Amino acid sequence: MRRSFFSSLLGLVLTAAALTASPFLGSPAWAKSRIKDIVAFEGVRDNQLIGYGIVVGLNGSGDSLRNAPMTKQSLEAMLERQGVNVRDGNLNTKNTAAVMVTANLPPFSAPGAKLDVNVSTLGDAKSLLGGTLLVTALQGADGQTYAVAQGTVQTGSVSAGGASGSSVTKGVPTAGRIAAGGIIERETGFQMVNMGELRMTLRNPDFTTSRRIADAINGKFPRSAQAQNPTIVAVRPPAGMDMISFITAVENLEVEPDGPAKVVIDEVAGVIVMGDDVRISQVAIAQGNLTISVQETPAVSQPAPFSQGQTKVVPQSAVSVDEEKGRKLLTLGGGASLKSLINGLNALGVTRAT
């Protein structure tokens, strides 16, 4: 067995202290991005919905009513609403399952629009394959019902078993999805057009980027934007312009987002990741390889005649270590860029681990 370690894990920290991000060195220009790609607009977001429901029509893979009392109670209550009294009987079906139903309500959704819902078992059901979710109300965090869901559950899983008890399962049969299975019944009530001020939230907070966004907006609409902190940029539409038209014009403006210089070191895999803004202080690099060889040679132990011993195979191991010294020594001057480091490592003949 042979294993070559990547330059002692690339010197592994490449003397990590030598990797420094200097704020005094100029950084290369980033590609410009549209404002809509790097910020989120206040109020323009999904709202999470949740509900409790019953899936029926399962082929014996549902909850055992003895172990899942909530399923039995839900089934009895549902049948009573349909005029069927089963409380005096002994329900013993495994074709139903109690489930939690979740969905995301998109922003500005109107009543009658459809949305996808996710269904997950709550009891000891084995699979939802082939089941049908009965009408389930979906509530928001305020307790109000915003949508209802119903339909056939698609799990996207495959399971099979044999008479000996062996089985195989691909995917998760206890969770599924109903495409367009929910119908929106209520709007969230968020009216953006009448807002006098709107806040934009940077997905990656940064003082420089927020300042650049405000400058780009003020360059086209004077005194319309203010960078309040590294995360928030508040905007106001100019006189005679509504918020929708204003945001439509603002979101397509381009800015150059800034970011900190970072070094990420994975000591286990021997991987170092550096951003393009990172600069390296004065450092010398030498590269060599370490090879460990383990050779197994089985030997036979034969007992003497009439000794009542047993013949055994005795393993014999030979371990050797071959350390290759650095073939060259490379010096990188202070302020060297990532490209300079890569060129230096390539000049040393550094290769990936094998």
N, C-alpha and C positions, 0 to 999 in steps of 0.2 A: 504494500500500500504506500503510495507516494502522495505527498501534499506539499505544494510550493506556496509559501506565504509571500504575499505581495510586499516585497521590500520591507520586511518586518512591519507589515501593515503600513507601508509607505512612511516609515519612520514614525508612525502613527500620529502623530499630532503635527507631523511635518514641523516638529517643534511647535506645537499649537500656539505657544506664546509668540511665535514669529509671525502668525497670521493676524494682522491688526488692520482695522478699518480706520483709515485716517480721514478725519473730517476736513482736513485742509487741502486735500488733493481734489482736483476737478474730476467729476464723474461724467461718463458718456451720456449723451442724450438718450432718453427712453423714447420708444415709439409713442406717438400721440394716441390717446383714447378718447372716445366720446364720453361726455359726462354721464349719460344714461348707463354706460357699462361699468362705472366705478362707484355709483351711488345708488341708494334706495330712497324713494320719495315717501314722505310721511303719509301714513294712511293707505298707501298703495301696497297692500300685502294680503296674503292669504289669512283666513281665519279657520282654525281647527274645529271640527265637529265630531261628536261622539254619540253613540246610541247603543242600546241593548236590544238584541233581537233573538229570534228563533229561526233556525234552519231546519227544514223538513225534507223528506224524500231521500234520506240517506239509506244506503243498502246495508243496514246492520252495523254501520260504523259510527253511530252517534253516541251520545252520553248514556251511561247506565243510570236509570232514574234513581236507583238505590244509592249510588255514590254522588249524584248531582241533584240535590233537592231543589235547587233553583230552577232547573230544567223542568222538573215535574210540576212545580208551582206555576211556572209560566205557561206550560202546556194546558193545565187545568183552567187557568184564568182566560186563556185565549179561546178555548172551546166553550166556556161559559158565555163569553161575549157573542158567540155564534149560536147560542141557544142549546148547547149540549152539556148535560150535567154528568160529569165523570168522577166527582169527588167520592161517591160511594163505591166506585169500581176499583180495580187493581191495575193501574197502568203499568205495563211492562214492555215498553217499546224501546228499541235502540235505533230508531230511524230519525230522531230529532237531536238537535244540539243547541245549547245556549252559546251565543256568540256576542262579541263586541264589534260594533261597526264604526269605522272611522272614515273621515273624508276631509279634504281641504276645500274651503269655500273661496273661490277666486275673488279678487277685488272687483267691485262694480258689477257683480252678477245680478241678473234680473230674474224675477220669478218665472218659472217655466223652463229655464235653462237646465241642462243636465250636467252631472259630474260623476266621476268615477268614485267608487267606494271600496274599502278594504274590509274583509271579514276575517275574524280570528276566533278560534274556539275558546271557551271559557271553562269547560269541564273536561271530562276524560274521553271525549270523542277521538276516534282514530283517524278519521278523514272526512272532509267536506265535499269530496268528489260527487258530483251529480246532485247536490242539494240545492234547495231553493230558499232564499231568504224571504220571510214574510215582511209585510209593511213595517218599517222601523223608523221612528222619529229620530232625527239627528239634531242635538242641541249644541249651542255654543257655550262659551264660558259664562255668559250671563243667564243661562238656563232657558233661553228662548229657543223654540224650534225653528230652524232655518231651512231644513230639507227633510225629505223622506226617501227611504231606499227600499228597493225590492228587486228581485231578479235571481237568475241562476248563477251560482258561484262557480267560477273557473279557478282551479287550483294550479294548473300547469305542472302537476306532479304525477309520477307513475309509481305504483307499488304492486308487488306480486309476491305470492307465497306458495310453498309446497306442502304436501301432506306431512312431511317429516318435521315441519316447524320452521324450516329455513325461509327467509324472506329477504327481499331487496326493495329499497325505497329510494326514489330519485326526486329531489325537491322536498317541499314542506306541504304535506297533504292537509294539515290542520289550519292553514291560512290560505285565503283566496281573494279574488278580486271580482267585482262586477263592473264591467265597462259600461259607462253611462247609466248606471243603476240607480243614481240618485236624482231627484227632481227638486230644484230650489223653490221654496215656498215664500221666503221673506228676504228682503234686501237688508244690508247692514245699516243703511241710512247715512252713509258717508257721502257728503256733497262737496266735491272738490272745487267746483266752478265758483262757489260763493266765498271761498277762502280769501282772506286778505294777505295772509303770509303762509308760506310753506317751508318746511325744513327738509333739507337733503342730508342723508346720513352716509358717510363714506364707509365702504365695506372694509377698507384697510385704513384706519385712522392715521393721519399724518398732517403735521402743521403746514408743511410746504405745499402739499397737494390741495388742502382746503383753501389756502391762500391763492393758489393758482386758479382754482375753480371760481372763486369770488372775482378775481381780476378778469377772467375770461368773460364772465357774465356782465360785469360792469363795463367792460370794453364795448359791448354791443348795446346794453341797456344801462346807462349810467345810474349809479346809486340804487341799484336794484338788489344787490347781494351783499351779505356780510358774513365773514368767516367767524363764527362764535367760539369755536374750539377745534381741536384736530379732527373731530368727528362730524360736527354740525355746521352746515352752511345755510343760513336763512335767506330766502328770496321773497321779493314783493314785485308783483307785476306793475309796469309803468301805467300811468293814467291812460284810460281808454282801451286797455287790453285786459281780457279776462284771464283767469289762472290757467285754463286749459291751453289757450293759444300761446301763453307765455312759456309754459313748461315744454310745449312742443318745440319751440324755438331754442330753449335752453338746453334740452337733453342732447341735441345734436352738435353742440359746440365741442371743440376738441381741446384737450389739455394734456400736458406731459406729467403723468403721476410720478411722484418721487417715492423712494423706499430706502430703508436702512441697509448698510452693508452687513452681510451675515456670513458666518462660517458654520456649517453643520458637519459634525464629525461622528461617524458611526464606527466605534472601536471594534465591534463584533465583526462586521463585514469588511472593515478596513477601507471604508469609503469616506472621502472628504468632498463636500459640496460647498462651493463658494459662489457668491454673487459677483457680478461683473464690477461692482463698485469697490470690492475688497482690494487693499494694497498690502504688499508684503514688505516687512522691514528687512534689514540686512540679515541674510541667512545663507548657510552653506549646506548643500544637500549631497549625500552619498547614498547610492542604491546598491543593494545586494540581495541575494536570494537565500532562503533557508529551506533545505529539503530534508525531510524525515522519511527514512525507509524502514519498513517493518516487514520482515520476511518470515513466514511460517513454514517450518519443515517438520512434518509428522514423522515420528520414530516409533518403532515397535519394541515393546518390552516383553521378552520371551522368558518365562520362568524355567528353572532347571527341571530336568526330568523327575517325575514322581514327587515333585514338591507340592502338589495340589494347588499350585498358583494358577492365575489366569493371564492369558495374553492380553495386553492392553496397548492402546495407541497413546503415546506420550507426545504432546506438542512441544516443539522447540522453536523459540523465537529469537530472531537476530534483529536488533535495532541499531541503526546507524544514523548519524546526523552529519549532513554536509552543508557547511555554511560558506557561501560565496561572498567574498569581500567586495566592497564597492570598487567598481572598475574605474570610476572617474569621480572627481569632486567638482561640483558646480557651485558657483557663487552668484547669488542674485542680489543686486543692489537695492537699497532702500527705495520704496515707492514702486516696486515692480508690480505689474498688472497680472491678472489671471492668465492672459495670453502668454506673457513672459514665463510664467511658471510652467505652463503646459509645454512650451517649446523646450524648456530646460529639462523636464522629465523625459520628453521624447529623445532628447540628445543623449541621455543616460541609458536609453534602451529599456525604460520601464515598461513592463507589460502587465496585463491583468493576471489575477491569480488563476491557477489551474488546479 
